[in-house]
Structure formats: C-alpha cells, structure tokens
Amino acid sequence: MAAPNPLIETLTLPYGEAAIARAAGVIDGGGCVAIPTETVYGLAADATNRDAVAGIYAAKGRPSFNPLIVHVTDRRAAEKIALFDRDARALADAFWPGPLTLVLPLRPEAEIAGIVTAGLDTVAIRVPQHRAMQALLAASGKPLAAPSANASGTISPTRAAHVAVSLHGRIPLIVDDGPTSGGIESTIVALGGNPRLLRPGPIPAEAIEREIGRWLSGGSEEIEAPGQLASHYAPTKPVRLDATERCADEWLIGFGAVTGNDTLSAAGDLIEAAAALFDALHRADDSDCAAIAVAPVPDKGIGVAINDRLRRAAHRP
C-alpha cells in the first residue's frame, strides 16, 4: 500500500459549484479526486489518461489486474465506449442512472486507457445517479474511472470522513456531499452470450432477469470486474458471521431481533441494513474490541449483496 505523501495536502470541500470546479481542474490536470456516488464514495480520474488512472492505483495500492468501472453521463456516452446488444439496452433503460454496472465488449475505437480494463477486451461501465458525480462528469467532459475511494481491500467509504482517514496525503481533494444513500457498491452484470452476475448489489438478480427474460449464471474465477477478490471490503479485525450473541472482546453488529453494540436495522429492513453496512463496519473497526461479530442477515433481495460483502470482509487469505 502506498504511504501518504507529505507533499500532498488533502483538502475537503462541501459539495457546490466551487468544489466541482476545483475537482474538474484536478481531473483536467491528470489528478484524481474523491467524489460521492449513490453507492459509495469513488476515487475519480480521467479514464482516457493512462497516467491519471495509474494515480488511482497508486493512491489505493490496488493490484493492476483488478479493472475499474468507467462512469459516464448517459447511455449515449456509454455506447461510444462499449458495444450494446438488446439485453444491454434493456437494462440501461430500466436501471440507468443508478447502481448497475454492465460489463460489455469494448469498442476498438474507444479511447479508454488500457490500464482501466486491466488489458481485457471488455469494459465495466455505468451511469451514476448522484448529483455530485453527475456534476463532475459534466464539468470535466470526460468519462471517469472511479473505484471506491479507500485503500485497496479495506472497508468501503460511505462518508467523506472515511475517505480522509484512508487516503489522507494520497489525494488532493475530497468533495463532501454527506453520507451515501445506497451504502454498497453497484450490481455488476456481464452480457454477451450467457449473462452472468459478477457482483451482487442494490439491484437484485431477479429484477435483472425479469428485464432480459433470461436467468443469470454466476461469474468465473477469473477477475472480470471490481469486487471479485475473495478478501475485500475488510476491516483490520477478524470478523465472525451469523452471530446471535456477543463473545468476549467482540463488537457485535446486530440485525432485527439480534441486538448488539450496533445494528444494521433494528426493524429487520434490508435496504436500511445495506445503507448502514460499511458505516457499522467502520465503527466496529474503530472500537476498542479485538474482533467483530455480525448477526445473520437474510440471503434474499439486497441481502444477497450484504452477505457477499460480509463474506469477503470475513475472509482471511
């Protein structure tokens, strides 16, 4: 992981015209900035500039075989970068702007830097809904590569303060527009041939299957998109799953009837739980307890995505 650079001052600005103008200036100069999306805070750079994207990998300490998601303003912009088939258009029309990433064949003439796709002939692309990311896309006039704005493998950031702790001294600017609403990263689907769910997220597989009229299969062991590493979104402390009570020196994150030091949702609401997940993991990791325990979460709807993140957080290489 890259060490903080004492020569880089990390400035946090509240969302507004001045912050977006400054962020667009950083992007134009080949730098990267932290910006909220509806899922988590992203670390954005010009996706057509190889050196700028290399700055993302350096700031995060991210392995270069792990591709990045390209964010664009709308479907028209996406179709200049990727080849869309009938399924892709149906899903884009149904769920964009929003937390769905499509992995599609990269157009040969697209100017996306090879480092963004990790050398693959496909590109992960989405149209975000959040006003801050949309404003930055419009102001910069560039497609933006933007993984989560945190050190690679650690808990994803849902607040500007999370970014500041993780990337202080590594990036010049954080645009603060409050906590993100979705709380977990986008659903990722690969199309072309047999459609595959590469990463569960806010949009459940069932909703995608209804739109395309076909079942989704699982992804392969090859890295085709972000979030597929076995150990990911991980606190520094060990994590025990499906806990119904707290053991000695554990911080228990509850759900529903299981109470603890914290809760994802006392009412058992899965959408509320998704929004609270990474925030709760950050608080647990910052606590004085030596380990973290998490109550069972139903494996249905967005609960599939919550459990995916929890399994990766609990995995120890």
N, C-alpha and C positions, 0 to 999 in steps of 0.2 A: 504494500500500500504506500502511495506517495506521502511523504511527510509535508506538513504545512510549510509554505514558502513565506519566510518572514518579510519578503519584499511585496507580497500581495496583501492589500488591505481589503477585507471582505465587508462591503457596505450593504446594509439592509434598508430598503426604501419601501414605504407604503405604496400599494397599487394606485396608479393615476397616470396622467399624461406625462409628467416629468419622469417617472420611473420607467415607463415604457420607452420613452425617447432615449433615455440613458441606456437601457437594455439593448435597444436596436443598434445603438452606437457600438456597444461591446460586440454584438454579433457581427456587424459590418467590419469591425477591426480584427475579426478572426478569433474572438474570445468566446467564452461560454458563461451563461447566467442561469441562476435557479429561478424557476417560474412555476406557479401552481397550475395544475390541470384539475379536472373534476375528480381524478382518481388519487394521485399523489403529486408532490412537487417534483418537477422534472428539471434536468440539467441540460439546457438547450444550446445548440451550436448550429452553424450553417452546414446543412447536410451535403452541400456541394463542395465544401472546402475540407480537403483531407487533413490539413494541419489543425484546423479548428476542431474537427471531430477527434483527432488524436489528443487534443486537450481535455476532452471529456474522459477518455480512457485513463489519461494520466491523473486527473483530479480524483477519479473514483478508485483508481487501482484496479480497473476492470480488465479481465482477460480478453485478449483481442479476438478470440474465436467466438465471443458472445455478441451477436448482432444487436443493432439498435433499431428502435421504432422511429420512422420518419413521420412528422406531424405536418399537415397541410391544411389550408383554409376550407376546402370543399372538395366534392367528388371530381369536379372538372380538373382541379390541380392534381389530384391523385391519379387520374387517368393519363396525365402527361408523364408519369413516373412508372406506373405499373400497368400490366395488361389485364383488363377486366373481362370476365365472362359473365354469363347470365346470373350465376349464383352471386358473384361479387357485386353486381349492380343491385340485385335484390336486397342483399344485406346492407349495402351502403345506404340505399334509400330508406330502409327500415330503421337503422340504428345510428346513422351519422347525422349531425355531430353527436358524439357520445363515446362511451368506453368500449369500443370494439376495434381491434386491430386485425387487419386482413394481411395474410402472407400470400403474395401474388408474384407471378413472373415479372422480373424487372425488364422494362423496355430497354433495348440495346442502346438507344439514343439518349436515355435519361442521364442527367449529369450528376447523379448521386455518387459520392465518393465510395470507392470500393471498401474502405475501412468500415463504412456504415453497415454493409451487408455481410461483413466478415468473409468476403470472397464468394458468397453464394450467388446463384443466378435468380434468387428471389429477393423481395424486399418486404419488410413489415411496415405497414402504413395505416394511419388513422386520421380522422378529422376530430379534433377535440372540441368540447363544448364550452370549456371555461373561458370567461371573458378575458382573463389576463393572457392566456396562451394565444387566443384568437387575436388579441390586440398586438401582441408581439409578432405573430405571423404576418399581420397586415403591415406593421411598421417596418419590418425587416425586408419584406418582399422575397423571402427565401423559405424553402422547405427546411424544417428544423429537426435534426436528430435530437432526441431527448429521452434518455433513460431516467430512472429515479435519481433524485439529487441527494445521494448519500454514498458513503464509501461502499465499495462493492461487497455484496454478501451480508451487509448489516440491515437493520430494520429500516424499512422504507419510511420516508418523511411525509407526514401529513400536516405539518406546521413549519413556518419559516424558522422557528427556533430549533427544530430537529435538524434542518439543513445547516444552520450556523454551527451547531455542535460538531456535526460530522465533517463539514467541508471548510471550516474556518481556515483562512490562509491559503486555500487552494483555488478559490474562485473570486472574482472581483465584486459580484453583485448578486443579491437575493431580492426578488420582488415579493413583498409580503401582502397577500390578499386573504389572510385569515386561514383557518383550518379548511382542508379539502372536504368536500361533501361525500364522495364515494368511499374513500378510505382504503380501497385495494385497487391494484393495477388492472388494466383492461383485459377483457377476454381476448384471446388470440386464436384465430382460426386460419388454417392453411387451406386454400382452394386450388382447383385444377386437378382433375381426376377425382380421387376419393377425398372428400372433405374431412379434415382432421382437426380435433380440438387440441391445440398445443399448450394452452394455459387457460384454466377456468377463471372466470372473473365476474363482474357485475351482471353481465348479460348471460343467462344460463343457456346450456346446450339445447334445452328443449325449445327455447324461443328461436334459436338459430335454425334448428331442424324444421320448425314449422314454416319458416320463411323459404327455405330452399327445397322442402319436400323430400329430404333425404336424411339418413342417420349420419351422425358424426362418429368417426372412429378415433382412437387415441393416437397420440404422436409417437414417433420412433424414439430411440435412444440418442439419435444424432441431434445436435444443437441446431435448431432451425429458427429460434426466436428467443427473446429475453425470458427469464424466469423459469428456464428448464433445468438449471443446475440442481442437483439433489440437495445441496446445502445452500440456502438462500434466505433472505429476509431474517437473518439470525441475530438474536441477542448475544451478548458476551457470556451469559449464564446458561447452564443446561436447562432444557425445557422438558417437562413431563406432561403428556397429553391425557385426556379423558379422566381427569382427576375429579373426584367427588368430595374430597376433603383435603385440607392442607396438612402436609407433613412438616416436620421440624425444619426451620430455616428456609421455608418456601414462601414465595409470594403467590397467592392463589388468585387467578383471574376467573371470576365466576361467569355463569350464564344461566338465565332462567332461575330455577329453584336452587341452584348451587350458588351460594354466596361466598365471598372471599374478601381479600384486601381491595379488590376492584371488581368490576363486572363489565362484560361486553354489552349485556342488555338484561336488566332485571326482569323485563317483561317477556323475554324469550323472542325478541324481534330480530330476525336475521339481518335485515337491512341496517338496523341500528348497530348490530354487532359488527358488521363489515366496516361501517364508518369509524367505529371505536377501536378496531383491532390493533393497528400499529401504534396508536396513541397509548393504549393499555400496555403493549409490549415495551414501549419506551419507558413508561413509569415503572414497570416491573424491573427492567434492567438497571434503572437508576436507584432502586431501593437498596436497603441495607441487607436484604435477604441474599442467600448464596445461590438460590435456584428459583425457577419459575414453574408453576403448575397451571394448567388451563383446563377448565371444565369441558365436558363433552358438548359439541355443537352438532345439531342435526345435519346429516350429509344430504341435504336436498336444497334445490334452488341455489341461492347465493352462498348457502352453507357449504356447498362443494368447493367453492373458491376459498372460503375461510379455512376449511380443513386442509386444502392444498398448501396455503401459506404456513399454516401451523406445522404440518409435517416437515416442510423444508426448514422452518425455524428450529425444529427439534432435532433435525438430522445432524449428526457429528461425523465428519469424514474419518 
